[in-house]
Amino acid sequence: MNKILLSLLGALACLSQGAAHAQIKWDMPTPYADTEFQTKNDYQFAADVKRASNGALDIKVHSANSLIKNPEIKRAVQTGQVQIGEIFKPNLGPEDPVFELDAIPFFAASFREAQALLEVSRPAISEKLLKQGLRVLYMVPWPSQAFFAKKPINSVADLKGSKMRTYNAQTARLAQLMGAVPTTVQATEIPQAFSSGIIDSMFTSAPTAVTTKAWDYTRFVYDTQAWVPKNVVFVNERAFQALPEAVRKVVLEQAAIAEKRGWEWSQRDNDESPKELVKNGMNLAPISPAFRAELKKIGDQMLEDWLKKAGPDGKRIIDAYYARIK
Ligand code: PCA
């Protein structure tokens, strides 16, 4: 009896050792700070995958550009330097217009509209990335973008010649159309950029403003409700296909859960973060009708430019979007 038990135990030990050897480790560079809900969602996804795969897949999140910087993360995943990563999706706009449709001012600016836009554009986004060897796992929106400034802003004339923080080609174009000077600054560098005088205004969401303590360097926040841009998390397709089938299933299941949770957390922070800004002494106001009208006009022009670039495929997505939000 004892002998049998011993050999059974031995076999079990071998098995568990085998499992330990079979453990797959993935690195996941991400651009944003640990305090951002997007990053918390990534950590939760990694933990859930590990648990649901019984430890077979261990994803290590490297947040805040610590392993690879935001503009280089896509390439790193594509080339297999890392297996999985997160980026700000509209960054890919210069590559293909479909990636930046969610960052056109006043086009799809509520969560409901953002959801509709994702539904009509997801197939094109996923297909284009898969052609480049990247499988989309989940896409989560930031709350709508608000405008932060040191002094009161009532019209674009108040911004003439000012230095505006931008985060991609489109926000740079927006700044130019607003008469401001665009300066690219990653979210993690916002406090230094303000304190060293490189920028004096910015578009971002209330949660990022809380993370970067916007009250230390700006006083006015305008609830512009300008656009709802998304992050995308993708995996190198070869790395994904190399997983055992059961683990692939876990990754896809947990990705769907992460996307749903991310949307919920985004909406929760959209409600909570503005309170935090006010509690810290910021002046939160709706945008003036004049400023809104000027921004809307710029947004319309940007949508027109987008349609020219995106051609018939783009037009089809826009038409499907309008049909859906009716
Ligand atoms: N926060 C990030 C992306 C959009 C947002 O709300 C940033 O400001 O860079």
Residues whose N, C-alpha, C, O or C-beta is under 5 A from the ligand:
A	BS01	PCA	W142 P143 Y167 A187 F203 T204 S205 T208
